[in-house]
Amino acid sequence: MKKIFISLLLLLSVTLISAQKTEYTTVTNIPYYNEATANSDAYIKERCVLDIYYPKNTKGFTTVIWFHGGGLTSGNKELPEGLKDKGFCVVSVNYRLSPKVKAQKCIEDAAAAVAWTFKNIATYGGGDSLIIVSGHSAGAYLSLMVGLDKKWLKADGIDANSIAGLIPLSAQTITHFEIRKERGIPDTQPIVDEFAPLYHVCADAPPLLLITGDRELEMLGRYEENAYMMRMMKLTGHKQTTLYELQGFGHNMTEPAFPLVVKEIQRIVSLKKELKK
């Protein structure tokens, strides 16, 4: 009888654990421009789509918008393994690429995808107060431009300060090298103008976590750009800027970075909950 009782308890425990396990579903290739805009250009229709990976039967979940890297000239939307099954939604975005379009269009597309998420994530169960923007390399640059230069989201009626957090991985914070290339400026000549996240440092921006690889292994002074970004954000009065340098890792440092990304997402969510009390 005692053995039967223990067996029933074990069976009940397994059943409860299975019931508590979050299930995820994915919807792919959702256009983020309106139908008229998408139909106006074959390249927009092809590239300007996103995928949503989200927890089923969950309400008010956190959403992470993820922009792929590739120098603004290559790459495709992706669902990083390090962001899967963590209790939040991941929106993976495609955007148009240079030189087929000017690099500025990449920023426009990124802003349109973020605006679409704000306006539509509730349909899938998410909350628009818990949208975090992240990405790697070129995708990190796009996340910073959309999150710091408010004009891009303002065009869609969204306040960039509504973003819950920015987590760029190995971002270019000066004017992107593809934009400099369009102007005939070499990679080794830094420029800081309206197309540089550094140009838009401000005190009231969302929480900002900058992550780079090892300064000796990264691309073209990428760590130093981020260190300067951190310093200038702090000097402007921004209270939540942090920089991590991943020793021993180069530009492709996403795998060791993802646990830090998840930890920061959890910190932001906890902070939001505390502020609601």
Secondary structure, 3 states (H helix, E strand, C coil): CHHHHHHHHHHHHHHHHHHHCCCEEEEEEEECCCHHHHHCCHHHHHHCEEEEEEECCCCCEEEEEEECCCCCCCCCCCCCHHHCCCCCEEEEECCCCCCCCCHHHHHHHHHHHHHHHHHHHHHHCEEEEEEEEEEECHHHHHHHHHHHCCHHHHCCCCCHHHCCEEEEECCCCCCCHHHHHHCCCCCCCCCCCCCCHHHHCCCCCCCEEEEEECCCCCCCCHHHHHHHHHHHHHHHCCCCEEEEEECCCCCCCHHHHHHHHHHHHHHHHHHHHHHHC
